[in-house]
Amino acid sequence: MTDQITYKDAGVDIDTANEFVERIKESVKTTARKEVFSGIGGFGGLFRLNSMAYKNPVLVSSTDGVGTKLKIAQMMDKHDTIGIDLVAMSVNDVVVQGAEPLFFLDYLATGKIELEKSVRIIEGIAEGCRQAGCALLGGETAEMPGFYGPGEYDLAGFCVGIVEMEKIISGAEIKINDQVIGLASSGLHSNGFSLARKALLEKGRFNMTDEVPGLDKTIGMELLEPTKIYVKPLLNLFKKFNIKGLVHVTGGGFYDNIPRVVPRACRCVIRKGTWPVLPVFHLIQQTGNIDEREMFRVFNMGIGMILIVSEKDCQEVLEYLSLMNEKAYWIGTIEKRDDKQEAVILEGK
């Protein structure tokens, strides 16, 4: 008789996976909303939508990951904030449609479940959900030996939100003389890390623990700074003002994201120097000898969210954001666009 083998012998430990689920239950509970009436561990998450609260509800969904920022977390062996990034990338995409994020699901794939590390990742996801006010409704942890190397893992996230049909923010109302407001980012957020790593770690030969003049943190901690979640201040803003357009400044930076909401007859003129570009972007540009246009196409350059409002509302919106302790800046205007002009123009020093 041949020797018997088990799933554990093949690299998948069901007992550890079950213990992992038990360990994260308390963190997940802290994200619950009143519409949730299922616990973690079922075959699906249950969410009772209060349809009576809406006249013509539209569901808004988004899915994303955190890209090669995962490499930094793995190099630093620091996994408690990468989950915030995961949530941020999806909920920020949902809120720019005018929608309130309702619930979030995560997918964690790894070669081997390392219990403490995996718990820290999920705790970060729960923190992101708390910041966004959405429920962590469920998820999947896939143990895939032979597919991921030791210590490697990947993350994906999925968010569903809701908005009244008449309150969808599409950019269709944007017109000439509207004003552009930028909300400060917390750092790189979760985009451009392949270029950042090439500039800083390969060309600049920095280490994760290096301290660089101008940065308040080590290189590694600066790169791992969690993505800012803009959901709550924006939802408050929607109650008082007509926000015509919103841009989540992610992959593609200014040049590729702004045209997604600005009508073809308009161009967005961004005035450089109207906000503080974070020192980490200067370091990346100088170390990598990167062209300015490339920087603004890859990174957020210190502006993580862009709002477009009417000229008459601009100052009041800025003051309201300040009352919510949000760093907000007037950064440009909407002008008429000729056929040969680009949709986004950067002017100034």
Order of alpha helices (4+ residues) and beta strands (2+ residues): alpha-beta-alpha-alpha-beta-alpha-beta-beta-beta-alpha-alpha-alpha-beta-alpha-beta-alpha-alpha-beta-alpha-beta-beta
